[in-house]
Amino acid sequence: MAWRFLLAFLLGGVCYLDRTAACQLMLHRPLVVATLMGAIFGNMAAGAQVGVILELFYLARLPVGASIPPDDTGAAVFGGSAAAVASSSIGLDAGSFTALLLLSVVIAEAGKSADRFVRKVNVRIARITAESVDRGDVQAVEHGLLAGLTLFAVMGMVLALVFSGAGVAVSMELLPRFGPASRASFAVLLPALPLLGAASVYSCSRSERTAAVFFLTMAAVFGGTVLFRWAA
């Protein structure tokens, strides 16, 4: 298990750098992260199932400019690892799947607070860099950039370790405590979650192709549901 957490640790650094500080190749998106986390913890399909729904939740919530959206990358780290571990222990039934999705939303909000803290520290680094440049230290620009990248990478690795650890703990310790009746209650909510994600995408669309976006999203919902039923 230790090497799995090591891989999650390293993956977190790459994905959180991609999120805002560098590259932005969409490696940080929930579908990608949850799938990779599922593969690391033993079940790529289970991670992908979580990623499909989380992608719908946060597709229209992007870290652009000063906007700080919920940490969908952290939610995917948690959900992907938790789903993979649950599938190999108690089984990823509809109730467990729904419970993990709901907990992932909480994780996203916790990650948002961490993101806000990191950005404040990064602003402080920028101010120190600007003051150093004013004093004639040209190398301060390079040092400031490296410090900022290191800050985001280290925080990403720490968050990935914490969130993946939380996902494993939830699947091994919390979910088994829910009886069949409790899991059945959670399962009732499952159809509503992808519909909420689709509605979020639809409400944020402002183009004349709104209908096309909506129906493509609903096709993704259908595909995710079929994948879940096939792999369950």
QUIGI-V319596 format. One record per backbone hydrogen bond with DSSP energy under -1.0 kcal/mol. CO is the residue of the C=O (numbers start at 1). NH is the residue of the N-H. E is the energy in kcal/mol with one decimal. If there is no record, write none. Layout:
co & nh & e
CO & NH & E
CO & NH & E
This chain:
co & nh & e
1 & 5 & -1.9
2 & 6 & -2.0
3 & 7 & -2.3
4 & 8 & -2.4
5 & 9 & -2.5
6 & 10 & -2.3
7 & 11 & -2.8
8 & 12 & -2.3
9 & 13 & -1.3
10 & 14 & -1.6
11 & 15 & -2.7
12 & 16 & -2.6
13 & 17 & -1.5
14 & 18 & -2.1
15 & 19 & -1.2
17 & 22 & -3.0
22 & 24 & -2.8
26 & 29 & -1.0
29 & 33 & -2.7
30 & 34 & -2.8
31 & 35 & -1.3
32 & 36 & -2.3
33 & 37 & -2.8
34 & 38 & -2.4
35 & 39 & -2.1
36 & 40 & -2.3
37 & 41 & -2.2
38 & 43 & -3.2
39 & 42 & -1.0
43 & 47 & -1.7
44 & 48 & -2.3
45 & 49 & -2.0
46 & 50 & -1.5
47 & 51 & -2.4
48 & 52 & -2.3
49 & 53 & -1.3
50 & 54 & -2.6
51 & 55 & -2.4
52 & 56 & -1.3
53 & 57 & -1.9
54 & 58 & -2.2
58 & 61 & -1.2
62 & 64 & -2.1
64 & 67 & -2.0
70 & 72 & -1.9
71 & 75 & -2.1
72 & 76 & -2.0
73 & 77 & -2.1
74 & 78 & -2.5
75 & 79 & -3.1
76 & 80 & -2.8
77 & 81 & -1.8
78 & 82 & -2.6
79 & 83 & -2.5
80 & 84 & -1.9
81 & 85 & -2.2
82 & 86 & -2.7
83 & 87 & -2.2
86 & 91 & -3.0
91 & 93 & -1.5
93 & 97 & -2.6
94 & 98 & -2.2
95 & 99 & -2.3
96 & 100 & -2.3
97 & 101 & -1.8
98 & 102 & -2.3
99 & 103 & -2.2
100 & 104 & -1.9
101 & 105 & -1.3
102 & 106 & -1.1
103 & 107 & -2.2
104 & 108 & -2.2
105 & 109 & -1.4
106 & 110 & -1.9
107 & 111 & -2.7
108 & 71 & -2.7
108 & 112 & -1.5
109 & 113 & -1.4
110 & 114 & -1.6
111 & 115 & -2.5
112 & 116 & -2.2
113 & 117 & -1.8
114 & 118 & -2.4
115 & 119 & -2.2
116 & 120 & -1.7
117 & 121 & -2.1
118 & 122 & -2.4
119 & 123 & -2.1
120 & 124 & -1.8
121 & 125 & -2.1
122 & 126 & -2.2
123 & 127 & -2.1
124 & 128 & -2.3
125 & 129 & -2.4
126 & 130 & -2.4
127 & 131 & -2.2
128 & 132 & -2.1
129 & 133 & -2.3
130 & 134 & -2.0
131 & 135 & -1.0
132 & 137 & -2.4
133 & 136 & -1.8
136 & 138 & -1.3
137 & 140 & -1.1
138 & 141 & -1.4
139 & 143 & -2.3
140 & 144 & -2.6
141 & 145 & -2.4
142 & 146 & -2.3
143 & 147 & -2.3
144 & 148 & -2.3
145 & 149 & -2.5
146 & 150 & -2.5
147 & 151 & -2.3
148 & 152 & -2.2
149 & 153 & -2.4
150 & 154 & -2.9
151 & 155 & -2.3
152 & 156 & -2.2
153 & 157 & -2.3
154 & 158 & -2.4
155 & 159 & -2.7
156 & 160 & -2.5
157 & 161 & -2.0
158 & 162 & -2.6
159 & 163 & -3.2
160 & 164 & -2.3
161 & 165 & -2.0
162 & 166 & -2.2
163 & 167 & -2.2
164 & 168 & -2.4
165 & 169 & -2.4
166 & 170 & -2.6
167 & 171 & -2.1
168 & 172 & -2.0
169 & 173 & -2.7
170 & 175 & -2.8
174 & 177 & -1.5
175 & 178 & -1.7
179 & 183 & -2.3
180 & 184 & -2.0
181 & 185 & -1.7
182 & 186 & -1.9
183 & 187 & -2.1
184 & 188 & -1.0
186 & 189 & -1.4
187 & 190 & -1.0
189 & 193 & -1.0
192 & 196 & -2.2
193 & 197 & -2.0
194 & 198 & -2.5
195 & 199 & -2.4
196 & 200 & -2.0
197 & 201 & -1.9
198 & 202 & -2.3
199 & 203 & -2.6
200 & 204 & -1.3
209 & 213 & -2.3
210 & 214 & -2.6
211 & 215 & -2.6
212 & 216 & -2.3
213 & 217 & -2.2
214 & 218 & -2.5
215 & 219 & -1.9
216 & 220 & -1.9
217 & 221 & -2.3
218 & 222 & -2.6
219 & 223 & -2.6
220 & 224 & -2.6
221 & 225 & -2.4
222 & 226 & -2.5
223 & 227 & -2.3
224 & 228 & -2.3
225 & 229 & -2.3
226 & 230 & -2.4
227 & 231 & -2.5
228 & 232 & -1.7
